[in-house]
Amino acid sequence: MTRLQEARGSAAMKTTAPTNLTGHMLIAMPGMGDPRFEQSVVFLCDHSDEGAMGLIVNKPNTDIEMKALLEQLDIAVDADLAGRQVHFGGPVEMGRGFVLHTPDYRSVVTTLEVRDDIHMTATLDVLEDLGRGDGPDKWLMLLGYAGWGPGQLEREIAENGWLVCEASTGLVFDAGDMDKWTAALQSIGVAPVALSSEGGRA
């Protein structure tokens, strides 16, 4: 048994996935075959028999700054958004925006309470509030999302494409983007070096 197989087996024993993974996080395993998801950490906003929808939380889009995006949408920017990047949320509907945020903010239109501590809003008013500095305390702006059809995510997990861990505001909002994959693995007791060393061997 290789170190990668041992790590997968250990993680599987520690993380028996619940039937509904809404509000959990997916950790991409090496060698899954899709470069768009390499070392990605996905926060699942919805999971049911009809499929799943999630947002990649550790891939900033270095070509799009939040301030520039709001200005393109003719939204006034009074808040200090220096250095805030828009994130790549996934390869589906990449022109569609989502904001993951802490529960101190609620849209006047609609806010989805994914977890008690992590909500999601996908309406224009949250962007207007962020531009004014009236938005949530902690947030990520993402374009696009990751989607799975009925049974697809379950098959990918069974084929060791993903590990599952509990989500937290620390992982989603506080950890650096380059650190989230490692931190997510460590939260379930998996050493990243055990995966990366084996995953690099074709």
Helices and strands as residue ranges (DSSP letters): H 3-14, E 24-28, G 35-37, E 41-48, E 51-56, E 60-65, H 66-72, E 85-88, E 92-101, E 112-113, E 119-121, H 124-132, E 139-148, H 152-158, E 162-166, H 169-169, I 170-174, G 177-179, H 180-187, H 192-199
